[in-house]
């Protein structure tokens, strides 16, 4: 009886309706993910990348699929995916040789993947201000393995895209955000020295951070305000205006690097110290991790926690500092 009912039900189902329903559902599910993967008419031969939920790429001509589409022979550029700003795998390595050359307009340097010019996710030419930066980005592309292009191993490429695409459009907001956080800067926060738990931190801060505060005063002519409140304090208007004026004078590449360092360090002062040559990378990392390193010395290091945090911080600070140095014209 049950078998007969099942057969009768299956015969009554219209297969075309089922297929249309599944197709429309799949279309809606992948719409946001596949936007960057759809071919665009003005650049029909550019490489376009995306990834499905299992991290694998598929090649197809259907609009509702995630794919890596190889370029036509007439292609002269390679457009990078938005995955470069998010960190997911962008697809398999499709090129053999990475080189650099002067930009077509003579203003900057380009990276070449085989015979194609590298472009940003929004299809802007990736033009580096110096040959040194172009060669460093080319080295990141050369490092990529055959099985997949991993943007999270290309911090210089990510910073270059940020400098070319985001900074020009959001420069006032970036500066406003940096100045808003300046009053709660890491180096201005001082641990109380009247308890057994914090006296060690206080002594280390006096030893390591006070020289930076003295340098900040001599550099900009205003003494920083030190506080012990979690809610921060307020710096003098003269110091605030001096720092803001310095940020406004920076070019897009410098501001992108400063913003990246300040975000990782929770300190605009430390990023400016690197920018002006007062701090080296290791000195900056020591200041950033001062309190946490004291806790590690006292209670021990948590494997898979503290060590990962240290490695991640080194990558963020080092890559931004190197980017800053390479982007400066001689």
C-alpha positions in Angstrom: 0.0 0.0 0.0 2.8 2.4 1.0 4.7 1.6 -2.2 1.7 2.4 -4.4 1.1 5.7 -2.7 4.8 6.7 -3.0 4.8 5.8 -6.7 1.6 7.8 -7.3 3.1 10.8 -5.5 6.3 10.8 -7.5 4.4 10.6 -10.8 2.4 13.6 -9.8 5.4 15.8 -9.3 6.4 18.1 -12.2 10.2 17.8 -12.6 10.4 21.1 -14.4 8.9 22.9 -11.4 11.4 21.2 -9.0 14.3 22.1 -11.2 13.2 25.8 -11.4 12.7 25.9 -7.6 16.2 24.5 -6.9 17.8 26.8 -9.5 16.2 29.9 -8.1 17.1 28.8 -4.5 20.7 28.3 -5.5 20.7 31.6 -7.3 19.5 33.5 -4.3 21.9 31.7 -1.9 25.0 32.5 -3.9 24.0 36.0 -5.1 26.2 37.9 -2.6 29.1 35.5 -2.9 29.2 35.3 -6.6 28.9 39.1 -7.4 32.6 39.4 -7.9 32.7 36.3 -10.0 30.2 37.5 -12.7 31.9 38.5 -15.9 31.8 42.2 -16.6 31.3 43.6 -20.2 33.9 46.3 -20.0 36.6 43.7 -19.1 35.5 40.4 -20.5 38.9 38.7 -20.4 39.9 39.6 -16.9 40.5 36.9 -14.3 37.7 36.7 -11.7 37.9 34.6 -8.6 35.6 33.4 -5.9 35.1 30.3 -3.7 32.2 28.0 -2.9 31.4 26.9 0.7 33.9 24.1 0.6 36.7 26.3 -0.5 36.9 24.8 -4.0 36.6 26.5 -7.3 34.5 25.5 -10.3 34.7 26.5 -13.9 31.4 27.0 -15.7 29.5 29.5 -17.8 26.3 29.5 -15.7 25.5 32.8 -13.8 24.5 30.9 -10.7 27.8 29.1 -10.2 31.0 30.0 -8.4 33.9 29.8 -10.8 37.4 30.7 -11.9 37.2 31.8 -15.5 40.4 31.7 -17.5 41.1 34.8 -19.7 41.0 35.0 -23.4 44.3 35.2 -25.3 43.7 38.9 -25.9 43.7 39.7 -22.1 46.1 42.3 -21.0 45.2 42.6 -17.3 44.3 40.5 -14.2 41.6 41.8 -11.9 42.0 40.8 -8.2 38.9 39.6 -6.3 37.4 41.2 -3.2 38.8 38.1 -1.3 42.0 40.1 -1.1 40.3 42.3 1.5 38.7 39.4 3.4 41.3 36.6 3.5 39.6 33.7 1.8 41.4 31.5 -0.8 40.9 33.2 -4.2 41.6 30.3 -6.6 44.4 28.2 -8.0 47.6 29.8 -9.3 47.0 30.6 -13.0 50.3 32.2 -13.9 53.9 31.1 -14.2 56.1 34.2 -14.2 55.9 37.3 -12.1 57.8 40.5 -13.2 57.7 44.2 -12.7 57.8 47.1 -15.2 57.2 50.8 -15.4 53.6 51.8 -15.7 52.3 52.7 -19.2 51.9 56.4 -18.2 55.4 56.5 -16.7 53.9 57.2 -13.2 54.8 54.4 -10.9 55.5 50.7 -11.3 53.3 47.7 -12.3 53.4 44.0 -11.4 53.0 41.6 -14.3 51.6 38.1 -14.0 53.0 36.5 -17.2 52.0 39.2 -19.8 49.0 40.6 -17.8 49.0 43.7 -15.7 47.9 43.3 -12.1 44.8 45.3 -11.1 43.0 45.9 -7.8 39.6 44.4 -6.9 37.8 47.4 -8.4 39.8 47.1 -11.6 42.1 50.0 -11.0 45.7 49.6 -12.2 47.9 48.5 -9.3 50.6 51.2 -9.7 53.2 51.3 -6.9 55.1 54.5 -6.2 58.4 52.8 -6.1 60.1 49.9 -7.8 61.1 48.5 -4.4 57.4 48.1 -3.4 56.5 46.6 -6.8 59.2 44.0 -6.4 58.1 43.2 -2.9 54.5 42.7 -4.0 55.8 40.6 -7.0 57.7 38.4 -4.5 54.4 37.8 -2.6 52.8 36.6 -5.9 55.8 34.5 -6.7 55.5 32.7 -3.3 51.9 31.5 -4.0 51.5 27.7 -4.4 49.8 25.9 -7.3 46.9 24.6 -5.2 45.6 28.1 -4.2 46.3 31.8 -4.0 46.1 32.8 -0.3 45.6 36.6 0.2 46.4 36.3 3.9 50.0 35.6 3.0 50.2 38.8 1.0 50.0 41.8 3.4 51.8 44.2 1.2 49.3 43.5 -1.6 46.4 44.1 0.8 47.9 47.4 2.0 48.5 48.6 -1.6 44.9 47.9 -2.5 43.8 49.8 0.6 46.0 52.8 -0.3 44.7 52.9 -3.8 41.0 52.3 -3.2 39.9 53.0 0.3 42.1 55.8 1.6 41.3 58.3 -1.3 37.5 57.8 -0.6 37.6 57.7 3.2 40.6 59.9 4.1 38.7 62.3 6.3 37.0 59.5 8.2 40.2 57.6 8.7 41.9 60.7 10.2 38.8 61.4 12.3 38.8 57.9 13.7 42.5 58.0 14.5 42.2 61.3 16.3 39.1 60.0 18.2 41.2 57.1 19.5 44.2 59.3 20.2 42.9 60.3 23.7 42.8 56.6 24.7 46.2 55.8 23.3 48.0 52.8 24.8 51.0 54.9 25.9 48.9 57.4 27.8 47.3 54.7 30.1 49.3 54.2 33.3 48.7 51.4 35.7 48.3 52.3 39.4 51.5 51.8 41.3 50.0 51.4 44.8 49.0 47.7 44.6 50.9 44.5 44.5 49.2 43.4 41.3 50.0 46.5 39.3 53.3 47.9 40.8 55.4 45.8 38.5 53.5 47.0 35.4 53.8 50.6 36.6 57.6 50.3 37.0 58.0 48.8 33.6 55.8 51.5 32.0 58.0 54.2 33.6 61.1 52.5 32.3 59.9 51.8 28.7 57.1 54.3 27.9 58.3 57.5 29.6 61.1 57.9 27.0 58.5 57.8 24.2 56.4 60.4 26.0 59.4 62.7 26.5 60.1 62.3 22.7 56.5 63.2 21.9 56.8 66.3 23.9 60.1 67.4 22.3 58.8 66.6 18.8 55.5 68.4 19.0 56.0 70.9 21.9 53.2 69.7 24.2 53.4 67.4 27.2 51.1 64.4 27.0 48.6 63.8 29.7 49.0 60.4 31.5 46.0 58.9 33.2 44.9 55.7 35.0 41.2 55.6 34.0 39.8 53.0 31.7 37.8 55.8 30.0 41.0 57.7 29.1 41.8 61.3 29.4 41.9 64.4 27.2 45.1 65.6 25.6 46.0 69.2 25.1 44.4 70.9 22.0 47.9 71.9 20.8 49.1 68.3 20.7 45.9 67.1 19.1 46.1 69.7 16.3 49.8 69.0 15.8 49.2 65.2 15.3 46.1 65.9 13.1 48.2 68.2 10.9 50.8 65.5 10.5 48.2 63.0 9.4 46.7 65.4 6.8 50.2 65.9 5.2 50.7 62.1 4.6 50.1 60.6 1.2 47.6 57.7 0.7 50.3 55.0 1.1 51.7 56.5 4.4 48.2 57.0 5.8 47.2 53.4 5.0 50.3 52.1 6.8 49.8 54.4 9.8 46.2 53.3 10.1 47.2 49.6 10.0 49.9 50.0 12.6 47.6 52.1 14.9 44.8 49.5 14.6 47.2 46.6 15.6 49.0 48.6 18.3 46.0 50.4 19.8 48.3 53.4 19.7 48.7 56.3 17.2 51.7 57.4 19.1 53.6 54.2 18.4 52.7 54.3 14.7 53.9 57.9 14.5 57.1 56.8 16.3 57.7 54.2 13.5 56.8 56.8 10.8 59.3 59.3 12.1 62.0 56.8 12.8 61.9 57.0 16.6 60.9 53.3 17.0 62.0 50.2 15.3 59.7 47.2 14.8 61.0 45.2 17.8 60.8 48.2 20.1 57.2 48.9 19.0 56.2 45.3 19.6 57.8 45.3 23.0 55.8 48.4 24.0 52.5 47.0 22.6 52.9 43.7 24.6 54.4 45.2 27.7 51.6 44.4 30.1 50.7 41.0 28.5 54.4 39.9 28.5 54.5 40.7 32.3 51.4 38.5 32.8 53.0 35.7 30.7 56.2 35.9 32.8 54.1 35.6 36.0 51.5 33.0 35.0 53.0 31.3 31.9 52.4 31.2 28.2 49.2 29.5 26.8 50.1 27.5 23.7 47.8 28.2 20.8 46.8 31.5 22.4 49.6 33.9 23.4 52.1 32.5 20.8 49.5 32.9 18.0 48.8 36.5 19.2 52.5 37.3 19.2 53.0 35.9 15.7 49.9 37.8 14.3 51.1 41.0 15.9 54.5 40.7 14.4 53.1 40.1 10.9 50.7 43.2 11.2 53.3 45.6 12.5 56.2 44.3 10.4 54.3 44.3 7.1 52.9 47.8 7.6 56.3 49.2 8.7 58.0 47.5 5.7 55.2 48.8 3.4 55.8 52.3 4.8 59.5 52.2 4.1 59.2 50.7 0.6 56.5 53.2 -0.5 58.6 56.2 0.2 60.2 57.7 -2.9 64.0 58.4 -2.6 
